[in-house]
Amino acid sequence: MRKIQGKSNLFGEFLKNKRLEKKLNRTQMARELQLLGLDMSVDDIYRIEASRILLKDFELVAYALALNIDLNELKSIYKNFMDTQLSLNKG
């Protein structure tokens, strides 16, 4: 399995923080995702947020919709991470 700095996904911690900002526990988050047609267990949510499992593209979009996250914000996180990686590889 591909990993970045030992993590299976880049957005787990960010998604957890956004969920907590909305004052949702994992059970409530699972319900929000189910309303969007994504059946995800509380354990799945924990493992995604802990960056222990891969985050599929449709799961990321569902999270963004459920938490009202602008997709440009996700793009910015990815770009900043990759810019940092490129800087480290050059030095």
N, C-alpha and C positions, 0 to 999 in steps of 0.2 A: 504494500500500500504506500502510495506517495504521501510524504509529510513535509511540512514546512516548519523548521525549527522545532521538530518533535510533535507538532500539532497536526491533527487530521483535517482541520478546517481553520480558516483565518478569521471567521466572523463570530465564533462562539461566545467569546467574552463580551463583545459589543452587543450581541443579541440579548444576552443575559441582562446587561445593564439597562438596555431599552425596556425589557420586560419589567424589571424592577422599578424603573421610572414610572411605568404605567400602573404600578402597584398590583401586578398580577402574579399569583403563584403559578407553579408548573401545571397544576390541575386546571386552573382557569385558562392558561395559555393553550393547553391541549384542546379545551372546548372552543376557543377562538379559531384554532386551526381546523377543527372539525367542521365549523360553520363554513369554512372556505373549501371544504371537501378533502382535507388532508387528515387522514387518520394517523395520529402520532401519540404514542404513550408518554406518560410522565417520565419514564426512564429514557426514552428516546430524546426528549427535550433536555434532560440532564446531560446525557452523553454528547449531544450537539454543543450545548453551552460550555461544557468542559473541554471541548475540542478533542474528544476521544473517538468520534466517528466522523465519516465524511458527511458533508452537508450538500445534498443534491440541489441543483439549480431551482427546481420547483419548490423545494422546501424553503430555500432562501427567499424566494419571491412571496410565498405564503406568509412567512414571518414578517416580511416588510409590509405586506398588506394588513396583517393583523395588528401590527404595532404602529402603523402609519409612518413608516420609515421611507424617506425619499431615496429612490434607487441611486440618485447621484451621490448621496452620502456613502453608500456602499462602494461606489466606484472610487470615491476619494480615499477611502480606507485602503482599498486594494492598491491604488496608485502610490500612496505614501509608503505602503509596505514594500512594494516592488522597487521604488526609488531607493529606499534604505538598503535593500538587498544588493542592488547594483553598486551602491557606494561602498558597501562592505567588501564586495568581490573585487573592486578596483584597488582597494587599499590593502 
